[in-house]
Amino acid sequence: MTDETIEPTDQQRKPRILLRFAVAFLIGLLATSAIGVGALYAYDQQYTGRILPGVSVGSLNLAGLARDEAIAEVERTYAYIGEGEVLLDTPVGEMRIPFSAIDRRVDAQALVDAALAVGRSGGPIERVIADARTALNGVALEPMITFDAEALAAEINRLSRRLTRTPVNASVAKIADGFQLLHGQDGRAADPAAATEAALAVLGELDAPAVIEVAVPTSPIAPDITNDEAMKAKLAADRIVTAVTLQRGDETWQISTKRLHGWISFAADGEGGYGPVVDTSTLPGVLRTLAKEIDQAPRNATFKTSGAKIVGVVPSREGRGVDVEATATKVEELLGQRAGGSTVTAIEPVMQVTEPALTTAEAEAAVPKMRKVSQWTTYFPISEKNGFGANIWIPALDLNGHVVAPGETFDFWEGIGPVTRERGYRDGGAIINGRTEPQGALAGGICSTSTTLFNAALRAGLEMGDRRNHYYYIDRYPLGLDATVFKSNSSVQTMSFTNDTKYPVLIRGYRIRDGGSGYVKFELWSVPTGRKVTFSKPLVKNIRPASDTVQMTSALRPGVRQRVEYPADGKQVWVTRTVRDSKGKVLHTDTYYSNYARITGITLVGKGAKPAPTPSPTPDPSP
């Protein structure tokens, strides 16, 4: 094989030429790039510590500025961000929170630090490329707004507390002539969280207005007692204090509005309501006071008389007494109904009714049959010892027309009116410590009345009750059949009898005067029953004869004589009364025992005169 040189063809040369061109171009390009990179590197080094060209915050160009310069420029340019306020719109007016209070501003330091960081990341070639890109394209940083959200919330909370209002309960006050409504007021609650949330949503915006208006939502808080509830309570109280009328037939009595007004107060109940409270603790006492007007004793029918005839009847009257406890319950129920809306004003008091012992009908039936069934008359000398007759006649006239119904017991002291000087009673004789005192007691001499009526009742054949003889015997009275009466601080002596017939007994009393002599007379009228009354002859034992004396005294002028005590024999007396019915059956057998004391007579004589002979005893007026 021989060595020979083979020249390449044109087709073979062409790829080689292209390769050489490419290598040469690449070498040139690399050389050119090396020169550019060097230039860019120098460019990068020129802006060390400064912001690269093309970097801005919003529209503010910060190229070439050092950090402090850039911060100052950002703060100056965006100073307006802190020059505004949050305006709270509230029911009580506007409240303002200046941006300065929440430190609203642009965060210049953070923005500048971010601007300085632009193009500063990666290796040298990467930074060179980033610098070129920043210079060609620019980088605009969005301004960042900062503020103190906690301060904002705290300030809104603080201001919202001014909006909070405690509700005021309505109420009713008592005034002199009624009740007055005191209006309440709704409370108010604010919602600071909603206002804070609304403000936060706007404060971070760059284009937020200088005045950010935010409404603070509020809601009413109703009081526990509303005006309507208090008004209803007042109206209820107005109804309650309307005078309560207690009505029975045509008669009425009232618990006054003024008294009811004093019982009212107002309070919330256990169920959240409000209304009047009625304190009825004094109600029983009020009813007991009214009962003095309402209560009445039963009154028997009585008879109208004309001369010796009975010509008609005075109607009877029921007895009644208020049942305080039961009536109080009815009043309380009425007040409760009024509180609920009732306007009822009257109720009937609960009464305990007592029918009279003699009704009108019974008396009318007896009138045609009534006759005088007994009588008795007593004489007395009119003197100071009997109040010149007044002390005997006043009770006799009190008893005139008195009716004792069938089964009813007559009592002397209950039958006569009050024994007072205003009614005409005077001081009169009384037996005190065994001696007669001419002016010893008010109404002295009244025993003539009781003795006379006692004897009339004895002879009517009625059932007799209390009776007592006088201390000593007075011969104006039937022996052993006198009946004294008296009242003292320690004891009471009365005279009584019971109508044990089926018919009413009418007492007729008479006042009789004949010059210086007085008489008291009683007649008893009834329907005759045929009763027969007999008396035994008085049995007298143990007689103790009295003596008479004369006593000298300087209290009288010389020679003047004054009888101050009449002598009276002491004795014991028994008298028996027998009462038989129309068929002879014995109805009553009563033996009356009297123990009369011995009384020594006394005549006073003024000193200086010769005593005159002692006169014979004469009857002595008795109390």
C-alpha positions as CSV (number, residue, x, y, z in Angstrom):
1,M,0.0,0.0,0.0
2,T,1.4,3.4,-0.8
3,D,1.2,6.5,1.0
4,E,-0.8,9.0,-0.9
5,T,-2.5,12.2,0.1
6,I,-6.1,12.4,-0.6
7,E,-7.5,15.9,-0.8
8,P,-10.9,16.4,0.6
9,T,-13.7,17.2,-1.6
10,D,-15.7,20.4,-1.5
11,Q,-18.5,18.6,0.3
12,Q,-16.1,17.4,2.9
13,R,-14.5,20.8,3.4
14,K,-17.8,22.7,4.1
15,P,-18.6,21.1,7.6
16,R,-15.1,21.9,8.8
17,I,-15.4,25.5,7.8
18,L,-18.6,25.9,9.7
19,L,-17.2,24.3,12.8
20,R,-14.2,26.6,12.7
21,F,-16.6,29.6,12.4
22,A,-18.7,28.4,15.2
23,V,-15.7,28.0,17.5
24,A,-14.3,31.3,16.5
25,F,-17.8,33.0,17.1
26,L,-18.1,31.3,20.4
27,I,-14.7,32.5,21.4
28,G,-15.6,36.0,20.4
29,L,-18.9,35.9,22.1
30,L,-17.3,34.6,25.3
31,A,-14.8,37.4,25.1
32,T,-17.6,39.9,24.6
33,S,-19.6,38.4,27.5
34,A,-16.7,38.5,29.8
35,I,-16.4,42.2,29.1
36,G,-20.2,42.7,29.8
37,V,-20.3,40.7,33.0
38,G,-17.4,42.7,34.2
39,A,-19.2,45.9,33.5
40,L,-22.4,44.6,35.2
41,Y,-20.4,43.5,38.2
42,A,-18.9,46.9,38.5
43,Y,-22.5,48.2,38.3
44,D,-23.6,46.0,41.1
45,Q,-20.7,47.1,43.2
46,Q,-21.5,50.7,42.6
47,Y,-25.0,50.3,44.4
48,T,-23.7,48.4,47.5
49,G,-25.8,49.6,50.5
50,R,-28.2,51.5,48.2
51,I,-31.3,50.6,46.4
52,L,-30.9,49.5,42.8
53,P,-32.3,51.6,40.0
54,G,-35.8,50.6,39.0
55,V,-36.9,49.8,42.6
56,S,-39.8,51.9,44.0
57,V,-42.4,51.8,46.7
58,G,-45.7,52.4,45.0
59,S,-44.9,55.5,42.8
60,L,-42.0,56.6,45.0
61,N,-38.6,55.9,43.2
62,L,-36.0,54.9,45.7
63,A,-33.1,54.2,43.3
64,G,-29.7,55.0,44.7
65,L,-31.0,55.9,48.1
66,A,-29.3,54.6,51.2
67,R,-31.4,52.9,53.9
68,D,-31.9,55.9,56.2
69,E,-32.5,58.2,53.2
70,A,-35.1,55.8,51.8
71,I,-36.8,55.4,55.2
72,A,-37.1,59.2,55.6
73,E,-38.4,59.6,52.0
74,V,-41.0,56.8,52.5
75,E,-42.1,58.3,55.8
76,R,-42.4,61.8,54.3
77,T,-44.3,60.6,51.2
78,Y,-46.7,58.4,53.2
79,A,-47.1,60.6,56.2
80,Y,-50.7,61.1,55.3
81,I,-51.5,57.5,56.2
82,G,-51.3,58.4,59.9
83,E,-53.3,61.6,59.5
84,G,-56.9,60.5,59.9
85,E,-59.3,59.0,62.3
86,V,-61.8,56.2,62.9
87,L,-65.2,57.8,63.4
88,L,-67.6,55.8,65.5
89,D,-71.3,56.4,64.7
90,T,-73.3,55.8,67.9
91,P,-76.8,56.6,69.2
92,V,-75.3,59.3,71.5
93,G,-73.3,61.0,68.8
94,E,-69.9,60.6,67.1
95,M,-66.8,59.3,68.8
96,R,-63.4,59.7,67.3
97,I,-60.3,57.6,67.5
98,P,-57.3,59.4,65.8
99,F,-55.0,57.2,63.7
100,S,-52.2,58.4,66.0
101,A,-53.9,56.6,68.9
102,I,-53.5,53.3,67.1
103,D,-50.1,54.1,65.4
104,R,-51.4,53.8,61.9
105,R,-48.6,54.3,59.4
106,V,-46.6,52.8,56.5
107,D,-43.9,50.5,57.7
108,A,-41.1,52.4,56.2
109,Q,-38.3,50.3,57.6
110,A,-39.8,47.0,56.4
111,L,-40.4,48.5,52.9
112,V,-36.9,49.9,52.6
113,D,-35.4,46.7,53.8
114,A,-37.5,44.9,51.2
115,A,-36.3,47.4,48.5
116,L,-32.7,46.9,49.5
117,A,-33.1,43.2,49.2
118,V,-34.3,43.5,45.6
119,G,-31.5,42.0,43.3
120,R,-29.3,41.0,46.2
121,S,-30.0,37.3,46.3
122,G,-27.9,34.5,44.7
123,G,-24.3,34.4,43.4
124,P,-22.5,37.3,41.7
125,I,-23.7,36.3,38.2
126,E,-27.2,35.8,39.4
127,R,-27.1,39.2,41.1
128,V,-25.7,40.8,37.9
129,I,-28.5,39.3,35.9
130,A,-31.0,40.4,38.5
131,D,-29.6,43.9,38.5
132,A,-29.9,44.1,34.8
133,R,-33.5,42.8,34.9
134,T,-34.4,45.3,37.7
135,A,-32.9,48.2,35.8
136,L,-34.7,47.2,32.6
137,N,-38.1,46.1,34.0
138,G,-38.3,47.9,37.4
139,V,-39.7,46.5,40.7
140,A,-42.5,48.3,42.5
141,L,-43.1,47.3,46.1
142,E,-46.6,47.7,47.5
143,P,-46.7,50.0,50.5
144,M,-47.4,48.1,53.7
145,I,-49.7,49.7,56.3
146,T,-49.3,48.8,60.0
147,F,-51.3,49.8,63.1
148,D,-52.0,48.5,66.6
149,A,-55.1,46.3,66.3
150,E,-55.1,45.7,70.0
151,A,-55.1,49.4,70.8
152,L,-57.9,49.9,68.3
153,A,-60.0,47.2,70.0
154,A,-59.3,48.5,73.4
155,E,-60.3,52.1,72.4
156,I,-63.5,50.9,70.8
157,N,-64.3,48.9,73.8
158,R,-63.6,51.9,76.1
159,L,-65.8,54.2,74.0
160,S,-68.5,51.6,73.7
161,R,-68.8,51.5,77.5
162,R,-70.2,55.0,77.3
163,L,-73.1,53.6,75.2
164,T,-73.9,50.9,77.8
165,R,-76.9,51.9,79.9
166,T,-78.4,50.0,82.7
167,P,-82.2,49.6,82.3
168,V,-84.4,51.5,84.8
169,N,-87.4,49.7,86.1
170,A,-90.7,51.5,85.9
171,S,-92.6,51.7,89.2
172,V,-95.6,53.1,91.0
173,A,-95.3,55.5,93.9
174,K,-97.9,56.2,96.6
175,I,-98.9,59.8,96.8
176,A,-101.3,61.5,99.2
177,D,-104.4,61.1,97.0
178,G,-103.5,58.0,95.0
179,F,-100.7,56.6,93.0
180,Q,-98.1,58.0,90.5
181,L,-96.5,56.1,87.6
182,L,-92.7,56.5,87.5
183,H,-91.6,55.8,84.0
184,G,-88.8,53.3,83.4
185,Q,-86.1,53.4,80.7
186,D,-84.7,50.7,78.4
187,G,-81.1,49.9,78.9
188,R,-78.6,49.6,76.0
189,A,-75.9,47.2,75.1
190,A,-73.1,48.0,72.5
191,D,-71.3,45.5,70.2
192,P,-67.7,46.7,70.1
193,A,-66.5,43.5,68.4
194,A,-68.6,44.2,65.3
195,A,-67.3,47.8,65.1
196,T,-63.7,46.7,65.6
197,E,-64.1,44.1,62.8
198,A,-65.5,46.7,60.5
199,A,-62.7,49.1,61.2
200,L,-60.0,46.5,60.8
201,A,-61.3,45.7,57.3
202,V,-60.6,49.2,56.1
203,L,-57.6,50.4,58.1
204,G,-55.2,48.1,56.2
205,E,-56.2,49.6,52.8
206,L,-53.8,52.1,51.3
207,D,-56.7,54.0,49.7
208,A,-58.8,54.1,52.8
209,P,-60.4,57.5,53.4
210,A,-58.9,59.8,56.0
211,V,-62.1,59.4,58.0
212,I,-63.2,55.8,58.4
213,E,-66.8,55.8,59.5
214,V,-67.8,52.7,61.5
215,A,-71.2,52.2,63.2
216,V,-71.2,50.7,66.7
217,P,-74.2,48.3,66.8
218,T,-76.4,48.7,69.9
219,S,-79.4,46.7,71.1
220,P,-82.0,47.7,73.7
221,I,-82.2,45.9,77.1
222,A,-85.7,45.9,78.4
223,P,-86.1,46.6,82.1
224,D,-87.5,43.9,84.4
225,I,-90.5,46.2,84.9
226,T,-91.8,47.9,81.9
227,N,-93.9,51.1,81.7
228,D,-96.9,49.0,80.6
229,E,-96.5,46.6,83.5
230,A,-96.2,49.5,86.0
231,M,-99.3,51.2,84.4
232,K,-101.3,47.9,84.8
233,A,-100.1,47.8,88.4
234,K,-101.3,51.4,89.0
235,L,-104.7,50.7,87.4
236,A,-105.1,47.6,89.6
237,A,-104.2,49.6,92.7
238,D,-106.8,52.3,91.7
239,R,-109.4,49.5,91.5
240,I,-108.3,48.0,94.8
241,V,-108.6,51.2,96.8
242,T,-112.1,51.9,95.8
243,A,-114.1,51.9,99.0
244,V,-115.4,48.5,100.0
245,T,-119.0,48.6,100.8
246,L,-120.4,46.1,103.3
247,Q,-124.1,45.9,102.5
248,R,-127.0,44.1,104.2
249,G,-130.4,45.0,102.9
250,D,-130.7,48.8,102.8
251,E,-127.9,49.3,105.3
252,T,-124.3,50.0,104.2
253,W,-120.9,50.4,105.9
254,Q,-117.6,51.2,104.3
255,I,-113.9,50.4,104.5
256,S,-112.7,53.8,103.1
257,T,-110.4,54.5,100.2
258,K,-108.0,56.2,102.5
259,R,-107.7,53.1,104.7
260,L,-107.3,50.8,101.7
261,H,-104.7,53.2,100.2
262,G,-102.6,52.7,103.4
263,W,-102.5,48.9,102.8
264,I,-101.0,49.1,99.3
265,S,-97.4,48.7,98.3
266,F,-95.8,47.6,95.1
267,A,-93.4,44.8,94.4
268,A,-92.2,42.2,91.8
269,D,-93.8,38.8,92.2
270,G,-91.9,35.5,92.0
271,E,-92.9,35.0,88.4
272,G,-91.3,38.2,87.0
273,G,-94.5,40.3,87.2
274,Y,-95.1,43.5,89.1
275,G,-98.2,44.6,90.9
276,P,-99.8,46.0,94.1
277,V,-99.4,44.1,97.3
278,V,-102.2,44.4,99.9
279,D,-101.3,44.1,103.5
280,T,-104.6,43.1,105.2
281,S,-103.0,42.4,108.6
282,T,-105.1,45.2,110.1
283,L,-108.3,44.2,108.4
284,P,-109.7,42.1,111.3
285,G,-109.3,45.2,113.6
286,V,-111.0,47.4,111.0
287,L,-113.9,44.9,110.8
288,R,-114.1,44.7,114.6
289,T,-114.4,48.5,114.7
290,L,-117.1,48.4,112.0
291,A,-118.9,45.7,113.9
292,K,-119.6,48.2,116.7
293,E,-121.8,49.9,114.2
294,I,-123.1,46.7,112.5
295,D,-123.7,44.4,115.4
296,Q,-127.0,44.7,117.2
297,A,-128.7,42.8,119.9
298,P,-132.0,41.1,119.0
299,R,-135.0,43.3,119.9
300,N,-138.2,41.7,120.8
301,A,-141.4,43.0,119.4
302,T,-143.1,45.3,121.9
303,F,-146.6,46.6,122.3
304,K,-148.1,50.0,121.7
305,T,-150.4,51.0,124.5
306,S,-153.1,53.7,124.8
307,G,-154.4,54.1,128.3
308,A,-155.3,50.7,129.6
309,K,-155.3,49.1,126.1
310,I,-152.7,47.5,123.9
311,V,-153.4,48.9,120.5
312,G,-150.5,47.6,118.3
313,V,-147.1,46.1,118.0
314,V,-143.6,47.7,117.6
315,P,-141.8,45.3,115.2
316,S,-139.1,43.0,116.4
317,R,-135.5,43.2,115.1
318,E,-133.1,40.4,114.4
319,G,-129.9,40.2,116.4
320,R,-126.7,40.1,114.4
321,G,-123.0,40.0,114.8
322,V,-120.2,40.3,112.2
323,D,-118.2,37.1,111.7
324,V,-115.0,38.9,111.5
325,E,-112.8,36.1,110.2
326,A,-115.3,35.0,107.5
327,T,-116.0,38.6,106.4
328,A,-112.2,39.3,106.3
329,T,-111.8,36.4,103.9
330,K,-114.6,37.8,101.6
331,V,-113.0,41.2,101.6
332,E,-109.6,39.7,100.7
333,E,-111.2,37.8,97.9
334,L,-112.8,41.0,96.6
335,L,-109.5,42.8,96.7
336,G,-107.9,40.0,94.8
337,Q,-110.7,40.1,92.2
338,R,-110.2,43.8,91.8
339,A,-106.5,43.2,91.2
340,G,-107.5,41.0,88.3
341,G,-109.8,43.5,86.8
342,S,-113.1,43.3,88.7
343,T,-114.9,46.5,89.6
344,V,-117.2,45.1,92.2
345,T,-117.6,47.5,95.1
346,A,-119.9,45.8,97.6
347,I,-120.2,42.5,99.4
348,E,-122.5,41.2,102.1
349,P,-120.7,40.8,105.4
350,V,-121.0,37.3,107.0
351,M,-123.3,37.6,109.9
352,Q,-124.2,35.4,112.8
353,V,-127.9,36.1,113.1
354,T,-130.0,35.7,116.2
355,E,-133.8,35.7,116.0
356,P,-135.6,37.7,118.7
357,A,-137.3,35.8,121.4
358,L,-140.6,37.5,120.5
359,T,-141.1,38.1,116.8
360,T,-143.5,40.6,115.3
361,A,-145.9,37.8,114.2
362,E,-145.9,36.3,117.6
363,A,-146.7,39.6,119.3
364,E,-149.4,40.4,116.8
365,A,-151.0,37.1,117.5
366,A,-151.0,37.7,121.2
367,V,-152.4,41.3,121.1
368,P,-156.1,40.4,121.2
369,K,-155.6,38.0,124.1
370,M,-153.4,40.2,126.3
371,R,-154.8,41.0,129.8
372,K,-153.4,42.4,133.0
373,V,-152.2,39.3,135.0
374,S,-150.7,41.1,138.1
375,Q,-149.7,44.4,139.6
376,W,-148.0,45.9,142.7
377,T,-147.7,49.4,144.1
378,T,-145.2,50.8,146.6
379,Y,-145.5,54.0,148.5
380,F,-142.6,56.2,149.4
381,P,-142.2,59.7,150.9
382,I,-140.6,62.0,148.4
383,S,-137.3,63.2,149.9
384,E,-133.5,63.6,149.4
385,K,-133.2,59.9,150.3
386,N,-134.6,58.9,146.9
387,G,-133.5,61.9,144.9
388,F,-136.9,63.4,145.4
389,G,-138.5,60.5,143.6
390,A,-136.2,60.6,140.5
391,N,-134.2,57.5,141.6
392,I,-137.4,55.4,141.7
393,W,-139.4,56.8,138.8
394,I,-136.6,56.9,136.2
395,P,-136.0,53.2,136.2
396,A,-139.8,52.5,136.4
397,L,-140.3,54.5,133.2
398,D,-137.3,52.8,131.6
399,L,-139.1,49.5,132.1
400,N,-142.4,50.7,130.9
401,G,-143.1,48.8,127.7
402,H,-140.4,46.3,128.3
403,V,-141.4,42.8,127.0
404,V,-140.1,39.6,128.4
405,A,-140.5,37.0,125.7
406,P,-141.4,33.3,126.4
407,G,-138.4,31.6,127.9
408,E,-136.5,34.9,128.3
409,T,-135.0,36.0,131.6
410,F,-135.4,39.5,132.8
411,D,-132.5,41.2,134.7
412,F,-133.1,44.4,136.5
413,W,-129.8,46.1,135.7
414,E,-130.0,45.0,132.1
415,G,-133.6,46.2,131.8
416,I,-133.1,49.8,132.9
417,G,-131.0,52.4,131.1
418,P,-127.6,53.7,132.3
419,V,-127.6,55.0,135.9
420,T,-126.0,58.4,135.4
421,R,-126.4,61.9,136.6
422,E,-126.9,63.0,133.0
423,R,-130.1,61.0,132.9
424,G,-131.4,62.7,136.1
425,Y,-130.3,60.3,138.8
426,R,-129.3,61.9,142.1
427,D,-127.5,60.9,145.3
428,G,-129.8,59.1,147.7
429,G,-130.0,56.9,150.7
430,A,-127.9,53.8,151.0
431,I,-127.2,51.3,153.8
432,I,-123.4,51.5,154.4
433,N,-121.7,49.5,157.1
434,G,-125.1,48.8,158.7
435,R,-126.1,52.5,158.8
436,T,-128.4,54.6,156.6
437,E,-126.5,57.3,154.7
438,P,-129.1,59.8,153.3
439,Q,-126.8,60.7,150.5
440,G,-124.7,57.6,150.4
441,A,-124.9,56.6,146.8
442,L,-126.0,57.6,143.3
443,A,-129.5,56.4,142.6
444,G,-130.2,55.6,146.3
445,G,-133.8,54.5,146.7
446,I,-133.9,52.5,143.5
447,C,-134.7,49.4,145.6
448,S,-138.3,50.6,145.8
449,T,-138.5,50.0,142.0
450,S,-136.9,46.5,142.1
451,T,-139.0,45.4,145.1
452,T,-142.2,46.6,143.4
453,L,-141.5,44.8,140.2
454,F,-140.4,41.7,142.2
455,N,-143.8,41.5,143.9
456,A,-145.6,42.0,140.6
457,A,-143.7,39.1,139.0
458,L,-144.3,37.0,142.1
459,R,-148.0,37.4,141.7
460,A,-147.9,36.7,138.0
461,G,-146.7,33.2,138.9
462,L,-143.5,33.5,137.0
463,E,-140.3,31.6,137.7
464,M,-138.3,33.8,140.0
465,G,-134.5,34.2,140.0
466,D,-132.1,36.5,142.0
467,R,-133.5,38.2,145.1
468,R,-132.0,39.4,148.3
469,N,-133.6,41.1,151.3
470,H,-132.5,44.5,152.6
471,Y,-130.0,44.8,155.5
472,Y,-132.9,45.7,157.8
473,Y,-136.6,45.5,157.4
474,I,-138.5,48.4,155.9
475,D,-142.2,48.2,156.7
476,R,-143.3,49.8,153.4
477,Y,-142.4,46.5,151.8
478,P,-144.2,43.1,152.2
479,L,-142.5,41.3,155.1
480,G,-140.0,38.8,153.8
481,L,-140.7,39.8,150.1
482,D,-138.4,42.8,149.5
483,A,-135.7,42.8,146.8
484,T,-132.7,45.0,147.1
485,V,-130.3,45.8,144.2
486,F,-126.9,47.4,144.2
487,K,-123.7,47.7,142.3
488,S,-120.3,48.2,143.8
489,N,-116.7,47.7,142.7
490,S,-116.6,44.2,144.2
491,S,-120.1,42.9,143.6
492,V,-123.5,43.2,141.9
493,Q,-126.9,42.3,143.3
494,T,-129.8,42.1,140.8
495,M,-133.4,41.0,140.7
496,S,-134.5,38.6,138.0
497,F,-137.2,36.4,136.8
498,T,-137.9,34.1,133.8
499,N,-141.0,34.1,131.7
500,D,-141.8,30.4,131.8
501,T,-145.1,30.8,129.9
502,K,-145.8,30.4,126.2
503,Y,-146.8,34.1,125.9
504,P,-145.0,37.4,126.1
505,V,-145.1,39.4,129.3
506,L,-145.5,43.2,129.0
507,I,-144.2,45.3,131.9
508,R,-146.0,48.6,132.4
509,G,-144.4,51.0,134.8
510,Y,-146.1,54.1,136.4
511,R,-144.9,57.2,138.0
512,I,-147.5,58.5,140.6
513,R,-147.2,61.6,142.8
514,D,-149.7,62.8,145.3
515,G,-148.4,65.9,147.0
516,G,-145.4,64.8,149.1
517,S,-146.2,61.2,148.6
518,G,-144.8,59.1,145.7
519,Y,-145.8,55.8,144.3
520,V,-144.3,53.4,141.9
521,K,-146.5,50.8,140.3
522,F,-146.0,47.9,137.9
523,E,-148.5,46.0,135.9
524,L,-147.7,42.8,134.1
525,W,-149.8,42.0,131.0
526,S,-149.9,38.7,129.2
527,V,-152.2,36.0,127.8
528,P,-153.9,34.6,130.9
529,T,-152.8,31.0,131.6
530,G,-155.1,30.3,134.7
531,R,-152.1,30.2,137.1
532,K,-153.0,30.6,140.8
533,V,-150.5,32.1,143.2
534,T,-150.8,31.7,147.0
535,F,-148.4,32.9,149.9
536,S,-147.9,31.4,153.3
537,K,-148.2,33.6,156.3
538,P,-144.7,34.9,157.1
539,L,-142.9,32.8,159.6
540,V,-141.0,35.1,161.9
541,K,-138.4,33.9,164.3
542,N,-135.6,35.1,166.5
543,I,-136.9,38.6,166.9
544,R,-134.3,41.0,168.4
545,P,-136.1,44.1,169.6
546,A,-134.4,47.4,168.6
547,S,-133.7,50.3,170.9
548,D,-133.7,54.0,170.3
549,T,-131.1,56.6,171.4
550,V,-130.5,60.3,171.6
551,Q,-127.1,61.7,170.9
552,M,-126.0,65.3,171.6
553,T,-124.0,67.0,168.9
554,S,-122.5,70.4,168.2
555,A,-123.2,70.0,164.5
556,L,-126.7,71.2,165.1
557,R,-128.0,74.4,166.7
558,P,-129.0,74.1,170.3
559,G,-132.3,72.5,170.7
560,V,-132.5,71.2,167.0
561,R,-133.4,67.6,166.7
562,Q,-132.7,65.3,163.7
563,R,-133.6,61.7,163.3
564,V,-130.8,60.0,161.4
565,E,-131.7,56.4,162.0
566,Y,-135.0,54.7,162.9
567,P,-135.0,51.6,165.1
568,A,-135.7,48.3,163.4
569,D,-136.1,44.9,165.0
570,G,-133.8,42.2,163.9
571,K,-135.6,39.0,162.8
572,Q,-135.6,36.0,160.5
573,V,-138.5,35.6,158.1
574,W,-139.7,32.8,155.9
575,V,-142.4,33.2,153.2
576,T,-143.5,30.4,150.8
577,R,-145.0,31.0,147.4
578,T,-147.0,28.3,145.6
579,V,-147.9,28.5,141.9
580,R,-150.4,26.1,140.4
581,D,-151.6,25.8,136.8
582,S,-155.2,26.0,135.7
583,K,-155.6,22.3,136.6
584,G,-154.2,22.7,140.1
585,K,-150.7,21.2,139.3
586,V,-148.0,22.8,141.3
587,L,-145.6,24.7,139.0
588,H,-143.4,26.5,141.6
589,T,-142.9,26.3,145.3
590,D,-140.5,28.9,146.5
591,T,-139.5,29.7,150.1
592,Y,-137.9,33.1,150.6
593,Y,-135.7,33.5,153.6
594,S,-134.8,37.0,155.0
595,N,-132.4,37.7,157.8
596,Y,-133.0,41.3,158.9
597,A,-130.4,43.0,161.2
598,R,-131.3,44.9,164.3
599,I,-130.9,48.7,163.9
600,T,-130.6,51.0,166.9
601,G,-132.5,54.3,166.4
602,I,-130.5,57.5,166.6
603,T,-131.8,61.1,167.1
604,L,-129.3,63.9,167.1
605,V,-129.9,66.9,169.3
606,G,-128.0,70.2,169.3
607,K,-126.1,70.8,172.5
608,G,-127.6,73.3,175.0
609,A,-131.2,72.2,174.9
610,K,-133.0,69.8,177.2
611,P,-133.7,66.6,175.4
612,A,-137.3,66.1,174.5
613,P,-139.1,62.8,175.0
614,T,-138.1,60.1,172.4
615,P,-140.9,59.9,169.8
616,S,-142.5,56.7,168.7
617,P,-140.7,55.1,165.7
618,T,-142.1,55.9,162.3
619,P,-141.4,54.2,159.0
620,D,-138.2,55.1,157.3
621,P,-137.8,55.5,153.6
622,S,-135.4,52.9,152.3
623,P,-133.0,53.0,149.5
